[in-house]
Amino acid sequence: MSTCLSVSLYPLLPEYESFLDATPEKGVIIVEYWWQAPNRLHAPKKRGAVPAPHGTKTSMVFFKRILAGDKCWCGSAKTFGKCHRRSDDWTYVSLDPDRRAYSPVILVERIFPQINAAHVRAQLKRDRRLLPIEDAPDRAEWALPAHPPMVNDIGQLVIGTIKIAAHGLYLETNSEKRLEHMTGLVTQLLGAGLGASETRRAEPQKHFAAPGAR
């Protein structure tokens, strides 16, 4: 992770920068998920065979520079220098669904165990917004893309994944705001039949040592 890909997505995200000059007082670490479409590496080996339409999900880590006088990433309207700027640790952040601010990265999973798996799978497969990752007899998984779509050389930006497995329907993402956004979309799509849910949260990711740091 010596350098970062230089990508310009939209006004809120200027060019990502190299980690070589990264320090806590200069900016934040951004963690994002990307869906990569099938390519020649996934092409079928037999002549005439149809390639699987499933892509893959990957995570990328970038450094984003924020000047002390810039608005803080958290949306407080305070300057970075008077809000979340710090010298003792790093804060991993992820873009909010409304693209107005960032949230701390917290790995979260919401499980709906009481579902009709066949019905839910059929509904999700019909939704053209979802990007397929896996479709096996005992499980299926899709990525939920950011809207409007954001595509570059890495792939397509997504905010989380929706998975059907043995114990129910799983929503997985990396911030509380993203989880609530995904829950609202899935509830709208599938209705009240989802039933009760259980939410699991990991600790926020904060500590990061830049390359060459001691």
C-alpha positions in Angstrom: 0.0 0.0 0.0 2.8 2.4 -0.9 0.8 4.6 -3.2 -2.9 5.2 -3.9 -4.7 5.1 -7.2 -5.6 8.6 -8.4 -9.3 8.8 -9.0 -11.7 11.7 -9.2 -15.3 10.6 -8.5 -17.4 13.6 -7.7 -17.0 17.0 -6.0 -17.0 15.6 -2.5 -14.1 13.3 -3.3 -11.2 15.2 -4.9 -8.2 13.2 -6.0 -7.1 10.6 -3.5 -3.4 10.9 -2.5 -0.4 8.9 -1.8 0.2 7.4 1.6 3.9 8.5 1.5 3.1 11.9 2.9 0.1 10.9 5.0 0.0 12.1 8.6 -3.1 12.3 10.9 -3.1 16.1 10.9 -3.3 16.2 7.1 -6.4 14.1 6.4 -8.3 10.9 6.9 -8.2 7.3 5.7 -11.2 6.4 3.4 -12.4 2.8 3.2 -14.7 2.0 0.3 -16.2 -1.1 -1.4 -16.1 -1.7 -5.1 -17.8 -4.2 -7.4 -15.8 -5.5 -10.3 -17.6 -6.9 -13.3 -16.7 -10.2 -14.8 -13.7 -10.0 -17.1 -11.5 -12.3 -19.2 -10.0 -13.8 -16.0 -13.5 -15.2 -15.2 -14.2 -16.3 -18.8 -15.3 -19.9 -19.4 -12.6 -22.4 -20.5 -14.8 -24.3 -22.8 -15.5 -22.8 -26.2 -19.1 -21.7 -26.6 -19.8 -21.7 -22.9 -21.6 -18.6 -21.5 -19.6 -16.7 -18.8 -21.1 -16.3 -15.4 -22.6 -12.9 -14.9 -21.3 -12.5 -11.4 -18.7 -10.0 -10.4 -16.6 -9.7 -7.3 -16.5 -7.3 -4.3 -13.2 -5.7 -3.1 -12.3 -3.1 -0.6 -9.9 -0.2 -1.2 -8.2 2.1 1.2 -7.2 5.7 0.3 -5.8 8.8 1.9 -7.8 12.0 1.5 -6.1 15.3 2.4 -8.2 17.8 4.5 -6.7 21.2 5.3 -7.2 22.6 8.8 -9.5 25.3 7.5 -11.7 22.9 5.4 -15.0 21.7 6.7 -14.7 18.6 8.8 -15.6 15.3 7.2 -18.2 14.6 9.9 -20.7 17.3 8.7 -20.5 19.4 11.8 -19.9 22.6 9.8 -16.8 23.2 12.0 -13.4 23.3 10.4 -11.3 20.2 10.4 -8.7 21.9 12.7 -11.3 22.6 15.3 -13.2 19.3 15.1 -11.8 15.9 14.2 -8.2 16.8 13.5 -6.0 14.7 15.8 -2.4 13.6 16.1 -2.7 10.5 18.3 -4.5 8.2 15.9 -6.3 7.9 12.6 -9.9 7.7 11.9 -11.1 5.4 9.1 -14.2 7.0 7.4 -16.7 6.0 4.7 -18.9 8.2 2.6 -22.5 8.6 3.8 -25.3 7.5 1.4 -26.4 11.1 0.9 -22.8 12.1 0.0 -22.9 15.1 2.4 -20.4 13.9 5.0 -18.5 10.8 6.2 -19.1 8.4 9.0 -16.5 6.4 11.0 -16.0 2.9 9.7 -17.8 0.4 11.8 -18.3 -3.1 10.4 -21.9 -3.9 10.9 -24.2 -6.8 10.0 -28.0 -7.0 10.2 -29.6 -10.5 10.1 -33.2 -11.3 9.3 -33.5 -15.0 10.3 -37.3 -15.4 9.7 -37.6 -15.1 6.0 -39.0 -17.1 3.1 -35.7 -17.6 1.4 -37.2 -18.6 -2.0 -39.4 -15.6 -2.1 -36.7 -13.2 -1.0 -34.2 -14.6 -3.5 -36.7 -14.2 -6.4 -37.5 -10.6 -5.4 -33.8 -9.7 -5.1 -32.9 -11.4 -8.4 -35.5 -9.2 -10.2 -34.1 -6.0 -8.8 -31.9 -4.6 -11.6 -30.2 -2.2 -9.2 -28.4 -5.0 -7.4 -25.0 -6.2 -8.7 -24.7 -10.1 -8.6 -21.7 -11.6 -6.7 -22.9 -15.2 -6.1 -25.8 -17.4 -7.0 -25.5 -20.9 -5.6 -28.2 -23.4 -4.5 -27.6 -22.7 -0.8 -26.6 -19.0 -0.9 -26.8 -15.8 -3.0 -25.2 -12.4 -2.7 -25.5 -9.0 -4.3 -23.8 -5.6 -3.9 -25.9 -2.4 -3.6 -24.3 0.3 -5.7 -24.1 4.0 -4.9 -26.6 6.2 -6.6 -26.0 7.7 -9.0 -23.6 5.1 -10.3 -19.9 5.8 -9.9 -17.6 3.8 -12.1 -13.9 4.0 -12.7 -10.9 1.8 -13.3 -11.3 0.0 -10.0 -15.0 -0.9 -10.6 -18.3 0.4 -9.4 -18.7 2.0 -6.0 -21.0 0.0 -3.7 -22.2 0.7 -0.2 -22.6 -2.8 1.1 -23.8 -6.4 0.3 -27.1 -8.3 0.6 -26.7 -12.0 1.2 -29.1 -15.0 1.6 -27.5 -17.9 3.5 -28.6 -20.8 5.7 -29.7 -18.6 8.6 -31.5 -15.9 6.8 -31.0 -12.5 5.1 -27.8 -10.6 5.8 -27.0 -6.9 5.2 -23.3 -6.1 5.6 -21.7 -2.7 5.3 -19.2 -0.4 7.0 -21.1 2.4 8.8 -24.3 2.8 10.8 -25.7 5.3 8.3 -25.1 2.9 5.4 -26.8 0.1 7.3 -29.9 2.1 8.0 -30.0 3.2 4.4 -29.8 -0.4 3.2 -32.4 -1.6 5.7 -34.8 1.0 4.4 -34.3 -0.1 0.8 -34.6 -3.8 1.6 -37.8 -3.2 3.7 -39.3 -1.2 0.8 -38.5 -3.9 -1.6 -39.5 -7.0 0.5 -42.2 -5.5 2.7 -43.0 -6.3 6.3 -42.4 -10.0 5.8 -38.8 -9.6 6.9 -39.7 -10.0 10.6 -37.3 -9.3 13.5 -33.7 -8.6 13.0 -30.4 -8.9 14.9 -27.6 -6.4 14.5 -23.9 -7.1 15.1 -21.3 -4.3 15.4 -17.5 -4.4 15.4 -15.3 -1.8 17.0 -14.6 1.3 14.9 -11.4 1.0 12.9 -9.1 3.9 14.1 -5.5 3.0 14.2 -3.3 3.1 11.1 0.4 3.3 10.7 1.5 5.1 7.5 4.3 3.3 5.5 7.7 4.1 7.0 6.2 5.2 10.4 7.9 4.0 13.5 
